[in-house]
Amino acid sequence: MKKIFLIISAITVVACNSSKEKNKIDENTSKEMISENIHEKINDTVPYEESVMLLGKANRKGFQMDAFKSWFNSGYESYSADSEVMQQLQPLLKDVTITLFMGTWCEDSQRETPHFYKILDDTGFDESKLTLITVSEEKTTPQGFESGKNITHVPTIILYKDGNELGRIVEYPIESLEKDMLAILSGKEYTHAYAE
């Protein structure tokens, strides 16, 4: 049993560390998608293979760049969450903040991130309470946003209340994103895929 778990874990790590999908970006990408203030850039891109990846703080607008919009938009439109679970989840999200660590190069992130945004939209979540951090293949950012957060796999969705971590979903949900979020926010026992 341990050997099977180790083999599955190794395959999963390799999948997120060597995504073969090559994203393309148009040279005329709108400058409004890259916002710079005094301390940080939002939706900053760096070269990756034959395209680019987002790196550092980002927001939903970043996923509308040519390099990312095909997988983001199709994943968002195709996801249908469990409506009963969503009704239970909606009031529990009111006092919650969320940090999402993801890699635009990672197939798991490309699959789960659009679904996650669809859930947030369908529950009316205040997006100003979401922090989106895009990481390199090493799960790092130039600004060190990942420091002290124990980010070993992406995507990692961390749910907070009053500044305290309630729980996290790591790489993929155990049941579904909305069911896992409900379990965490309702105080049920929940263990993510890589918990020891």
C-alpha positions in Angstrom: 0.0 0.0 0.0 2.8 2.4 0.9 4.5 1.6 -2.5 1.3 2.4 -4.4 1.0 5.7 -2.5 4.6 6.6 -3.2 4.2 5.8 -6.9 1.0 7.9 -7.1 2.7 10.8 -5.2 5.7 10.7 -7.5 3.6 10.7 -10.7 1.6 13.7 -9.3 4.7 15.7 -8.5 6.1 15.0 -11.9 2.9 16.1 -13.6 3.0 19.5 -11.9 6.7 20.0 -12.4 6.8 19.2 -16.1 3.7 20.6 -17.7 4.0 20.1 -21.4 1.3 22.4 -22.4 2.9 25.5 -23.9 0.9 28.7 -23.4 1.2 31.5 -25.9 0.9 35.2 -25.3 0.2 38.0 -27.7 2.8 40.7 -27.8 -0.1 43.2 -27.6 -1.3 42.0 -24.3 -3.2 44.9 -22.7 -1.1 47.0 -20.4 -4.0 47.3 -18.0 -3.6 43.6 -17.2 -0.2 44.4 -15.6 -0.8 46.8 -12.8 2.1 48.3 -10.8 1.8 50.2 -7.6 4.5 51.4 -5.2 5.3 48.0 -3.7 4.3 45.3 -6.1 3.4 44.3 -9.6 0.1 42.5 -10.3 -0.1 39.9 -13.2 3.6 40.1 -13.9 4.8 37.5 -16.4 8.2 35.9 -16.9 9.4 33.7 -19.8 8.5 30.0 -19.5 9.4 27.4 -22.1 8.1 28.9 -25.4 5.6 31.2 -23.6 5.2 32.9 -20.2 3.9 32.2 -16.8 2.4 34.5 -14.2 4.7 35.0 -11.2 3.9 36.8 -7.9 0.6 38.5 -7.0 -2.1 38.2 -9.6 -5.8 38.6 -10.1 -8.5 37.2 -12.3 -7.6 39.7 -15.1 -4.3 37.9 -15.5 -6.1 34.7 -16.6 -7.5 36.7 -19.6 -4.0 37.0 -21.2 -3.7 35.0 -24.4 -1.4 32.5 -22.7 -4.0 31.5 -20.1 -7.5 32.4 -21.2 -8.3 29.2 -23.2 -7.9 26.9 -20.2 -9.2 29.4 -17.7 -12.4 30.3 -19.6 -13.2 26.7 -20.7 -12.7 25.3 -17.2 -14.8 28.1 -15.7 -17.7 27.6 -18.1 -17.7 23.9 -17.9 -17.8 23.6 -14.1 -21.1 22.9 -12.4 -21.0 22.9 -8.6 -23.3 20.9 -6.4 -26.2 23.4 -5.7 -27.1 22.0 -2.3 -23.5 22.3 -1.1 -23.2 25.8 -2.5 -26.3 26.9 -0.5 -24.6 25.6 2.7 -21.3 27.1 1.8 -22.4 30.6 1.0 -23.1 31.9 4.5 -19.9 30.3 5.8 -17.7 32.3 3.4 -18.8 35.7 4.7 -16.1 36.1 7.4 -13.4 34.1 5.6 -10.3 35.2 3.7 -8.6 32.9 1.2 -5.1 32.7 -0.3 -4.7 30.6 -3.4 -1.2 29.6 -4.5 -1.1 28.2 -8.0 1.1 27.8 -11.0 0.0 28.8 -14.5 2.4 26.1 -15.8 0.7 23.3 -13.7 -2.0 21.2 -15.1 -3.6 20.7 -11.7 -3.7 24.5 -11.2 -5.1 24.9 -14.7 -7.9 22.4 -13.8 -8.8 23.6 -10.3 -8.3 27.4 -10.4 -11.2 28.1 -12.9 -13.5 25.8 -10.9 -12.5 27.6 -7.7 -13.4 31.0 -9.2 -16.7 29.6 -10.4 -17.5 28.5 -6.8 -16.6 32.0 -5.5 -18.7 33.7 -8.1 -21.7 31.4 -7.5 -21.6 32.0 -3.8 -21.2 35.8 -4.1 -17.8 35.8 -2.4 -16.2 39.2 -2.0 -13.1 38.8 -4.3 -11.3 41.5 -2.3 -10.9 38.9 0.4 -9.0 36.6 -2.0 -5.2 36.8 -2.4 -3.9 35.0 -5.6 -0.2 34.1 -5.6 1.3 32.6 -8.7 4.5 30.6 -8.2 7.4 29.1 -10.2 7.9 25.4 -10.7 9.9 25.6 -7.4 6.8 26.9 -5.7 8.5 30.3 -5.1 8.0 34.0 -5.9 10.6 36.7 -6.1 8.8 38.5 -3.2 8.8 35.4 -1.0 5.0 35.4 -0.6 5.2 31.6 0.0 7.6 32.0 3.0 6.3 30.2 6.1 3.2 28.8 4.2 4.6 25.3 3.5 3.6 25.3 -0.1 4.7 21.9 -1.5 2.1 21.3 -4.2 -0.1 23.6 -6.3 -2.8 24.6 -6.3 -3.0 25.2 -2.5 -6.1 26.9 -1.3 -5.8 28.2 2.3 -9.0 29.3 4.2 -8.6 31.8 7.1 -10.9 33.2 9.7 -9.8 36.0 12.0 -6.2 35.5 10.6 -6.1 31.8 11.7 -5.8 29.0 9.1 -8.9 26.9 9.2 -7.6 24.4 6.6 -6.3 23.9 3.1 -7.0 22.0 0.0 -3.7 20.8 -1.6 -3.3 20.0 -5.3 -6.8 18.4 -5.7 -9.9 18.1 -3.6 -10.7 14.9 -1.7 -14.4 15.0 -2.8 -15.0 18.2 -4.8 -13.8 21.8 -4.2 -17.1 22.9 -2.8 -17.5 19.8 -0.6 -14.0 20.1 0.8 -14.5 23.9 1.4 -17.7 23.1 3.2 -16.1 20.5 5.4 -13.3 22.9 6.4 -15.6 25.8 7.1 -18.2 23.8 9.0 -15.5 22.4 11.3 -15.8 18.8 10.1 -12.7 16.6 10.1 -10.8 17.3 6.9 -7.4 16.1 5.8 -5.9 17.2 2.5 -4.2 14.8 0.1 -0.7 15.4 1.4 -1.3 15.7 5.2 1.0 13.6 7.3 
